[in-house]
Each structure stands twice: as C-alpha cells, then as structure tokens.
Amino acid sequence: MRFARILHAELRKALTLPATLVAAGTSVAASVALAAYNAGGVRAAIDSGRLDTVGYTSPVEAALSATPLGTVGAVILGVVAISSEYAVNSTDAGGGRQVAATLAAAPGRVAVLGAKAITVVLLVAAMAAVALPASLATARHIIGSEAPAEPVGTIALRAAGVALYWALTALLALGIATLARSGTLPLVVLIANSSVVSFSFLLSNLTPLAYYLPDLAGMRLFAQESWAMVDDALDPVTGGLVMGAWALGLLVVAGFAFARRDA
Amino acid sequence: MISIDRLSKRHGARTVLSDVTFDAQPGRVTAFLGPNGAGKSSTLRILLGLDRATSGSALVDGVPYRALRHPARAVGAMLDGSGAHRSRTARNHLAWVAAAGGIPRRRVDEVLAEVGLWEARRARVSTFSLGMGQRLGLAAALLGEPAALVLDEPVNGLDPEGIRWIRRLLRGYADDGGTVLLSSHLMGEVAEIADDLVVIAGGRVVRSGPLSEVSAGYDNLEDAFFGLTGGSAR
C-alpha cells in the first residue's frame, strides 16, 4: 500500500521531468534513423549486386545494429532518475534539492530506491516497445522483398534480449549515480563506455575475465556470434545472469549507502 | 507535539549541535532563532529524518519521523525553499508529493489557490522568484492538512504583503490547535509571529521560553538576540 504510493509518485516524477522524455524520444528517433541508414546500405548493395560489401542482408541485423543508441538512452534514464534528486535549485529559489522533499514525503529510503528501479525498468520497456518495432519495420520496408525471411519467434527473442540489456544497463546507471549523488560524472563515463569504446572490451584483450564485467557479460543478449568483437563472450543466458547479478549487487550497495548517509 | 531531546551532531571533528533540547507545543508558534550557521537547519533536518543525529532524539508525537505511518498528515515540512526540481511545473511538483503522501488530488489545486500560485501553476519552477518558491514549498507542506508545520526560514524572500500573509496563516494554524515550528534569522519578523522562542548559537540552545521571558531585561527582541547569541551583526 505504502509502496504503491511511492511507486506512483516516482512514476509521476519521471514522466513530468523533461529530461526523461527527451532522452527516451531522442533514443527512439536516433535508433530508427540508424536502422534506416543501415538498411539503406543493404538496399544499395542489393541493387548494385555487390552483397560482399555488407555483413548482412537481414532487416533484423540492420535494426539491432542501432542497439548502442538505445543503450545510451537507457543510461540517461537510469542516471536522471536519481541525479534529478540532487540537482541544486538556483540560490534565487532557495538553493534546495528535491531529495529533501522526496524523503520527507517518503522516509522509507530503500522503498524509494526500489520504486525508482521499477520506474526505470518500466520507462526502458516503454522505450524498447516503441524503438524496436519501429526500427524493424523501417529496415524491412527499406530492404524490401529481398530480405531473408526470419521466424517471428527468433526476432521476438532477440528484441527481448535487447530490451533486457537496456533495462539492466539502466539499473547499473541508477546504482552508480546513486552512489555518486550526481549525474555528470556517471553520464560521461557510461555514455563514453557504451558508445565510443567499452573499457571492458579493451580489457578483454588482456584477460578473458573482462567478459564477466557488466557491459560485456550481457553483450550476447543482442549481438550475434558473428559480430567480430564478441567472439569469446558469454552465452546469452549466462551473460544475462551475470549482468543481472551485477545490477542487483550494485543496487543493494547503492541502497545501503542511500539508506545510511545524510540526505 | 515536537520534542527535541539532547540532540548532538558531529561532522568529523566539527560539532554542529550539542545538547539541543526544546519542545514545540500544539496551539503555539515556536520560533527557532539564531544567526546563519547556528544549527537551525541541522536540527530541522534531523527532526525530518534527513540527517542522523550523533546522539539524542527528535520526536513527533513521541515517534521518530521515519516511523510515522502518515508523515504528510503529521508534519508539513519546508526546507531550503520549494524542494521542487527546476524543470517541473508547480502543479506537477505538488502532484507527486500528493501521490507519495496518499493525499487526494483535489488538494493540489486547493493549496495552489491557498498560497496564491494558481496563476503560476503551469510555470516551470526555474522561472519562479524566491518568494514564489517559498509559497510553493509552503503549499507542499499544507497538502496533507498536517497537525504540525516545520518551516525553515519561511519568510525569506517574501515581500511585505507575503510576510503579512504568512503571519496570518501561521497564526490561524496555531489557533486551530496546530503546532508551528519555524526557523529564522530575522528577529523582527519572528517577534510578530512567535509565542515561544528558542534561541540557538554555535550549536547550543542559549535561551528558550515564551517570547516575553526570553526578551526580558532587553529593550527589544533584537537586543535580546544579539545579547544572547553574543554576536555582532552577521
């Protein structure tokens, strides 16, 4: 009962925060645009008869190659859910932080963080439910009738894998930003890690243990074995479980810190 | 009733509060008075469960704030202005506070009208003046029709009309049996509102009691304040 109220409040907060809507909307638009661009490349190869210039002809691959953009969106959703609590109002307006109002309204801190985690997962699920079908439909439309047929079940499973990877990434971001009590540093590090270059990936050149780090562990939730960089990655189920354990562990640590320290 | 009992707080080697003890009674306006940095906000933050005391207790109707079943109905609080995220609108801010407190949605519009922010309900908090932020913070405190109000520097940034308005509002609240605890570093404003005074300086309560007792022996409250806090003007 009390938790339902806190969850309701957290959902309301998230949906009335412009940053949430901008992050989700931009990720969806960018994912669809990249899927269209990739599909355009496939279409051009098919038209010119030079299929050797592309790694795939499948619309599913064209759509899912945009996955890192959704990962960035998930990172922002996870970070903003907590960093918005610590954003300082201008001194003109009293210089306060929302976290004081949040914890005065709901003193149960573990419940507050739990409600934030559920909110973040729901937001990511909504983002995936729009971005993935739209990307897939766009890619299929552009590649056209030459597209290889793929069973619906396989496609659905891979889309679910992508959504799960995004959700776990968002929870990791939530945990890290809770510990950091701010948004800037976690955003810079996590966005660079998921878009420019993955530190875990660099580390995997030194030791195979790097495949157990959170972002690489879950790689095969969306990446095919044929993707060169994930040759030795954990299989989807093991990897998903390892990544899930990281997210859960980090949230427990973050929850402990959030409950103990002065707001 | 709010009871603060031998509250102490240390940050490392620095002592923020030592042995702070006082009550705020129902039906009375209690002003927590002291220069900036004296420990007023720290005390109120501990009372509201935001910070932990090193020792001592701060209770609302005999229980710690964190153990209250319906905090929004027991205590309406305002700390550091509105507590609203700057990119949210006034109404959306109050809507989530109401949701968290299990308070009916209609109260949001009622308190917006009550504090004079009805016209600004769709404006983002980042466009608010300090006075409007204070009004929004007060609106959030009033949402649950609580038995007690705990307000940190509520008159800060209000114009003279706003000060008159809040004075009347708090007087009415106490006269209806509510407990009002407000902090301030502005003696003039407090003298007009308060029934009881708690004067704090350097983390210690230097005097507490009814207004007339605390200022006894001084020409006015301002002299009493500087006399008791051993201070020159900040």
Contacts between the chains, C-beta under 8 A, distances in Angstrom:
chain1	res1	chain2	res2	distance
A	2	B	102	7.9
A	5	B	99	6.3
A	5	B	100	5.8
A	5	B	101	7.3
A	5	B	102	5.0
A	6	B	100	5.9
A	8	B	99	4.5
A	8	B	100	7.6
A	9	B	96	4.6
A	9	B	97	7.4
A	9	B	99	4.1
A	9	B	100	3.6
A	10	B	96	7.9
A	12	B	92	7.4
A	12	B	95	5.9
A	12	B	96	4.3
A	12	B	99	5.4
A	13	B	85	7.9
A	13	B	88	8.0
A	13	B	96	4.8
A	16	B	88	5.5
A	16	B	89	7.4
A	16	B	92	3.9
A	16	B	95	7.4
A	16	B	96	7.2
A	17	B	85	6.6
A	17	B	87	6.5
A	17	B	88	6.5
A	18	B	87	5.0
A	19	B	87	6.9
A	84	B	85	5.4
A	87	B	85	6.3
A	87	B	86	7.1
A	89	B	80	7.6
A	89	B	81	6.2
A	89	B	82	7.2
A	89	B	84	7.5
A	89	B	85	7.9
A	89	B	86	5.6
A	89	B	125	7.3
A	89	B	133	7.4
A	90	B	86	7.0
A	90	B	126	7.2
A	92	B	129	7.0
A	92	B	130	5.5
A	92	B	133	7.8
A	93	B	81	5.2
A	93	B	82	6.4
A	93	B	86	7.2
A	93	B	125	6.7
A	93	B	126	7.7
A	93	B	128	5.6
A	93	B	129	7.8
A	93	B	130	6.1
A	93	B	133	4.0
A	94	B	80	5.0
A	94	B	81	1.8
A	94	B	82	6.4
A	94	B	130	6.4
A	94	B	133	5.1
A	94	B	134	7.0
A	94	B	137	7.2
A	94	B	156	7.3
A	94	B	157	7.5
A	95	B	80	5.9
A	95	B	81	6.7
A	96	B	79	6.4
A	96	B	80	2.9
A	96	B	81	4.5
A	96	B	82	6.7
A	96	B	83	5.0
A	96	B	137	7.9
A	97	B	80	7.1
A	97	B	83	7.4
A	98	B	83	5.8
A	98	B	84	6.7
A	98	B	85	4.9
A	100	B	45	7.7
A	100	B	48	7.7
A	100	B	50	5.8
A	100	B	79	4.8
A	100	B	80	6.3
A	100	B	83	5.3
A	101	B	79	8.0
A	101	B	82	7.9
A	101	B	83	3.2
A	101	B	84	7.1
A	101	B	97	6.4
A	101	B	140	6.5
A	102	B	100	7.6
A	103	B	48	7.8
A	103	B	49	6.7
A	103	B	50	5.7
A	104	B	48	5.3
A	104	B	49	7.7
A	104	B	50	7.2
A	104	B	71	6.9
A	104	B	75	7.9
A	104	B	77	4.7
A	104	B	79	7.4
A	104	B	83	7.7
A	105	B	71	7.0
A	105	B	72	6.3
A	105	B	97	5.3
A	105	B	100	3.9
A	105	B	101	5.5
A	106	B	71	7.8
A	106	B	100	4.9
A	107	B	49	4.8
A	107	B	65	6.1
A	107	B	66	4.2
A	107	B	68	7.2
A	107	B	71	6.0
A	108	B	66	7.6
A	262	B	45	7.6
A	262	B	50	6.7
A	262	B	51	4.1
A	262	B	52	6.3
A	263	B	45	7.6
A	263	B	50	4.2
A	263	B	51	6.8
